[in-house]
Amino acid sequence: MARYAIKTPPQHSPWSDILSTWRAADEIDVYESAWLWDHFYPLRPPYDGPCLEGWTALSALAGATSRLRLGSMVNGMPYRHPAVTANMAATLDIISGGRFLLGLGAGWNEMETEAYGIELGTLTERFDRFDEGLEIIRSLLDNELTTFHGVHYTITDARCEPKPVQDRLPIVIGGKGPRRTLRAVARWADQWDMAFPESPGEWERLDRVLRQHCADVGRDHAEITRSVHFRYNTDDDPAALVDHAAPFFDAGVDVVVWTMGSPISPQRVEALAASL
């Protein structure tokens, strides 16, 4: 069964438009979830334009909605210590009544990290840090005490209380690196998201890699939800977008996330829903 979600990148858009769009989507059953992102600068020009911070915006959106699952696609591991991320995630799950999805990625935006003095590191360092952070977050969310001594992080008898509402708060990993990202998905993720695949064939190739990683770690790949996201620009025909998504569902994708370009508006989510 085809499942759909929306993503409202909080760039170049007033808060009032994002809020009204989420409230509209919350009333449309065809959308199962809604997403922001975790960036501090816009990802399209002008780069000095406005971009709302994702976690604080999600807290407000959790209180403004009642049905949608919600999260950021995805949160950059370098931006926060994983113990802080775990506590924020547990709190958001409580605020939302068990609707939170924790998106996580290794990080990539050099424009932001260089400007803010945040250490990004080499690709190897990013993914080593990512693996350590994932292990810490999963343990803090699930266990009473966590001790971890790694290269990038060290925590000792650490707690994360109160626990999330969900028995297992889902982790969503975004990316398409066949060696490190998909291996992390196999070990830790409840959902894998791939951004803007060019074809069903490209997605199927990476899905086969994921299945092999799952076999290597002794995990049933069917436990992992597959999602992709596509752009939904203002001049796009909603019916054509639906047609574009159909072969991805046939290939095995579970959820399509529509990433909205500015301006974001309730009318656009309503128009898309009418074509689904």
C-alpha positions in Angstrom: 0.0 0.0 0.0 1.4 3.4 -1.0 2.1 5.7 1.9 2.9 9.4 1.7 4.5 12.2 3.7 5.4 15.9 3.3 8.6 17.7 4.1 8.6 21.5 4.6 12.2 22.7 4.5 12.1 25.7 6.8 14.0 28.0 4.5 12.7 31.2 2.9 9.3 30.6 4.4 7.5 32.4 7.3 6.6 30.4 10.3 2.9 31.1 9.7 3.0 29.3 6.4 4.8 26.2 7.8 2.4 26.1 10.7 -0.7 26.3 8.6 0.6 23.7 6.1 1.2 21.2 8.9 -2.2 21.8 10.4 -3.7 21.2 7.0 -1.7 18.0 6.4 -2.8 16.8 9.9 -6.4 16.9 8.7 -5.6 14.8 5.5 -5.4 11.1 6.3 -3.3 10.3 3.2 -0.3 11.9 4.8 1.2 9.7 7.5 4.1 12.0 8.5 5.6 15.4 8.1 9.2 16.5 8.2 11.5 19.4 8.7 15.3 19.4 8.3 18.3 20.1 10.4 20.1 23.0 8.8 21.0 26.5 9.9 21.5 28.1 6.5 19.2 27.7 3.4 20.3 25.1 0.9 19.3 27.2 -2.1 20.1 30.9 -2.8 20.0 33.3 -1.2 22.2 31.5 1.3 21.9 34.5 3.7 18.2 34.1 3.8 16.1 32.9 6.7 16.1 29.3 7.9 14.3 28.2 11.1 16.0 25.8 13.5 14.4 22.4 13.2 14.2 21.0 16.7 12.5 24.0 18.3 10.1 24.3 15.4 9.3 20.6 15.7 8.4 21.1 19.4 5.8 23.7 18.4 4.5 21.6 15.5 4.1 18.7 17.8 1.7 20.8 19.9 -0.1 22.1 16.8 -0.9 18.6 15.4 -2.5 15.5 16.7 -2.2 12.7 14.2 0.9 13.1 12.0 4.2 11.4 12.9 6.9 14.0 12.8 10.7 14.4 12.6 13.6 16.0 10.8 15.0 14.4 7.7 17.7 14.2 9.0 19.6 15.5 12.1 23.3 15.9 11.6 25.3 14.0 14.2 28.1 16.6 14.4 25.7 19.3 15.6 24.9 17.9 19.0 26.4 15.4 21.4 24.5 12.1 21.0 23.5 12.1 24.7 21.9 15.5 24.2 20.1 14.3 21.0 18.7 11.3 22.9 17.3 13.4 25.6 15.8 15.8 23.1 14.3 12.9 21.2 12.7 11.4 24.3 11.2 14.7 25.2 9.8 15.3 21.8 8.2 11.9 21.8 6.5 12.7 25.1 5.3 16.1 23.8 3.9 14.5 20.7 2.2 11.6 22.4 4.5 9.0 20.8 4.6 10.4 17.3 8.3 11.3 16.9 10.7 9.8 14.4 14.4 10.4 15.0 16.2 11.1 11.7 20.0 10.9 11.8 22.8 11.4 9.3 26.6 11.7 9.4 26.6 15.4 8.4 27.9 17.0 5.2 27.2 20.8 5.1 30.7 22.4 5.1 29.1 25.9 4.6 27.4 25.6 8.0 30.2 23.8 9.9 32.9 26.1 8.7 30.9 29.2 9.6 30.0 27.9 13.1 33.3 26.3 13.9 31.7 22.9 14.2 34.2 20.0 13.5 33.0 18.0 10.5 36.1 16.0 9.8 37.0 13.7 6.9 34.5 11.3 5.6 36.0 8.5 7.6 35.9 10.6 10.8 32.3 11.6 10.1 31.1 8.0 9.8 33.2 6.8 12.7 31.5 9.5 14.8 28.2 8.5 13.3 28.5 4.9 14.3 29.5 5.8 17.9 26.7 8.3 18.2 24.1 5.8 16.9 25.2 3.2 19.5 25.0 5.8 22.3 21.6 7.1 21.3 20.0 3.7 20.9 21.3 2.6 24.3 20.2 5.8 26.1 16.7 5.6 24.7 16.3 1.9 25.6 18.4 1.3 28.7 18.6 2.6 32.3 22.3 3.2 32.2 24.8 3.6 29.4 28.5 3.5 29.5 30.5 4.0 26.2 34.2 4.8 25.6 35.0 5.5 22.0 37.3 7.7 20.0 34.8 10.6 19.6 32.5 10.2 22.6 32.8 8.9 26.2 29.8 8.6 28.6 29.7 6.9 32.0 26.7 5.5 33.8 24.6 8.0 31.7 20.8 8.2 32.0 18.1 9.4 29.7 14.9 9.9 31.7 12.0 9.9 31.2 11.9 7.4 28.4 10.0 7.9 25.2 6.3 7.0 24.9 7.1 4.5 22.2 8.6 1.2 23.3 11.2 1.6 20.6 11.6 5.1 19.3 12.2 4.7 15.5 15.6 5.8 14.1 15.5 6.9 10.5 18.9 7.1 8.7 19.2 9.1 5.5 21.8 8.6 2.8 22.9 6.3 0.0 26.6 5.5 0.7 26.7 1.7 0.1 29.6 0.9 2.5 29.1 3.0 5.6 25.6 4.5 5.5 23.8 1.3 4.5 25.8 -0.7 7.0 24.7 1.7 9.7 21.1 1.3 8.5 21.3 -2.5 8.8 22.6 -2.2 12.4 20.6 0.6 13.8 17.7 2.0 11.6 14.0 1.3 11.6 13.7 3.3 8.4 16.1 4.1 5.5 15.5 7.2 3.5 17.1 7.9 0.1 16.9 11.4 -1.3 16.0 12.0 -4.9 16.7 8.7 -6.6 17.1 9.1 -10.3 15.3 5.8 -11.2 13.8 2.8 -9.5 16.8 0.8 -10.8 19.2 3.0 -8.8 17.1 2.5 -5.7 16.8 -1.2 -6.2 20.6 -1.5 -6.6 21.1 0.1 -3.2 18.3 -1.8 -1.6 20.2 -5.0 -2.6 23.3 -3.7 -0.8 21.2 -3.0 2.3 19.8 -6.5 2.2 23.3 -7.9 2.1 24.4 -5.8 5.0 21.3 -7.0 7.0 22.3 -10.6 6.2 25.8 -9.9 7.3 24.7 -8.7 10.7 21.9 -11.3 11.1 19.0 -8.9 10.7 15.7 -9.3 8.8 15.7 -6.6 6.2 11.9 -6.5 6.3 12.1 -4.8 9.7 13.3 -1.7 8.0 10.9 0.7 6.3 12.1 2.1 3.0 11.3 5.7 2.1 12.4 8.1 -0.7 11.8 11.8 -1.1 11.1 13.8 -4.2 10.9 17.5 -4.9 7.4 19.2 -5.1 8.0 22.6 -6.7 5.4 25.2 -7.1 5.0 24.7 -10.9 4.8 20.9 -10.6 1.7 19.0 -11.7 0.6 16.9 -8.7 -0.8 14.2 -11.0 2.6 13.9 -12.8 4.3 13.6 -9.4 2.1 10.7 -8.5 2.8 9.0 -11.8 6.5 9.5 -11.1 6.3 7.9 -7.7 4.3 4.8 -8.8 7.2 2.7 -10.2 9.1 3.3 -6.9 6.3 1.7 -5.0 6.3 -1.2 -7.4 10.1 -1.6 -6.8 9.5 -1.9 -3.0 9.5 1.6 -1.6 7.1 2.0 1.4 6.8 5.8 1.8 7.2 8.7 -0.6 8.1 12.0 1.1 7.2 15.1 -1.0 9.8 17.9 -0.3 8.1 21.2 -0.9 9.8 24.2 -2.5 8.9 27.7 -1.4 6.3 29.1 -1.1 4.9 26.5 1.3 1.1 26.6 1.6 -1.9 24.5 2.8 -3.3 24.7 -0.7 -0.4 22.8 -2.2 -0.7 19.8 0.2 -4.4 19.8 -0.5 -3.8 19.8 -4.3 -1.4 16.9 -4.0 -3.7 14.9 -1.8 -6.4 15.3 -4.4 -4.2 13.5 -6.9 -3.2 10.6 -4.8 
